[in-house]
Each structure stands twice: as C-alpha cells, then as structure tokens.
C-alpha cells in the first residue's frame, strides 16, 4: 500500500513558514540543496528543475502530491497553475477555482482523497506538501514524516500542524545532519 509522507521543513519552534508565508529565513546550504536534489528531486517545483539540473530527473519517492491552498497560492501569485507538473497534483481547497487539467481541485474530504490514493494498486508514495491546516486534518492518515529541522527560531507563523490536540506517536528511524546545522529525521507512525 502507498504511504502518505509529510515531507516538511520546520523551524526549531515548529513553524513551516512565517506569518506571511515566508520561507526564505531557512538557512539552506549547497550541501543540503544537493542532497535534496539527489534524494527527493520530485519535491523541486517544475519551473526550478531546469535551473538545478533536474529537467529529466525521475521521481524517486513520490508520484503524487497533495497540498492545501496556502501551499499552492505562491505558485498562483506568479501565474503558475501547475507547479509540480512531474507529479499528479491535488489541491484541497473550498475557496479556489483552478482552470488547469493537470491539477485536481478537492473542495472537501481530504481524508477520503488520501485513502483512495493510498489504496491504488500501483504507484509511489504520496507527498503531503502542506500546509499546517491540511497536515492537521490528515494526521490520522500520515504514515511517515520526513522532517527537515533548521537551526532557526521563527517566533510566529504557520505551525507544522495547525489543529486540535491529537497526540500521535511517531518513531524516529533515520537521521542525517548537514553543514548548515539542519537535520533531517525520518519518523514512522508508531503501531
């Protein structure tokens, strides 16, 4: 069965973006960028892939992406309607209208969507790109978290999970560190 994987960058105080959606405060190094490009090339948006040598890079972990409006909005702001054309794209939003056949709008029931995707007979894992509200709604279906933890305190912003109190245990399975002080930890839902 396919897994839902929340691949996410977070500050030390648990924010995935600043109050205005900022992500430029994360200290990314060349070493870490090269690692991301090699290990998870599909998480690099389509319009950036050519600039980093990933034009024809195959997907390694994910073939499908689920995101909320807040994650999708920055692409719309620069007139990109299909930011991950190399993946099947689903946007969960009850307020958007999307006119792009490469992106499927899901106005409600993100749990039903994810359960259908996970039940498909073939395919790679499903990439949960965010944001915090959608991650909280999908917490019962998240099988794995790939947590990129950056050595910076944001102070305020979009939390990694923006929902009610739902204690859910995950077990760390692997860990890597980078020259910018960032650490990546893989966590699997505890049985």
C-alpha positions, 0 to 999 in steps of 0.5 A: 500500500502507498504511504502518505509522507509529510515531507516538511521543513520546520523551524526549531519552534515548529513553524513551516513558514512565517506569518506571511508565508515566508520561507526564505529565513531557512538557512539552506546550504549547497550541501543540503540543496544537493542532497535534496536534489539527489534524494527527493528531486520530485519535491523541486517545483517544475519551473526550478528543475531546469535551473538545478539540473533536474529537467529529466530527473525521475521521481524517486519517492513520490508520484503524487502530491497533495497540498492545501491552498496556502501551499499552492497560492505562491505558485498562483501569485506568479501565474503558475497553475501547475507547479509540480507538473512531474507529479499528479497534483491535488489541491484541497481547497473550498475557496479556489477555482483552478482552470488547469487539467493537470491539477485536481481541485478537492473542495472537501474530504481530504481524508477520503482523497488520501485513502483512495490514493493510498489504496491504488494498486500501483504507484509511489508514495504520496507527498503531503506538501502542506500546509499546517491546516491540511497536515492537521486534518490528515494526521490520522492518515500520515504514515511517515514524516520526513522532517527537515529541522533548521537551526532557526527560531521563527517566533510566529507563523504557520505551525507544522500542524495547525489543529486540535490536540491529537497526540500521535506517536511517531518513531524516529528511524533515520537521521542525517545532519548537514553543514548548515546545522539542519537535520533531517529525521525520518519518523514512522507512525508508531503501531 
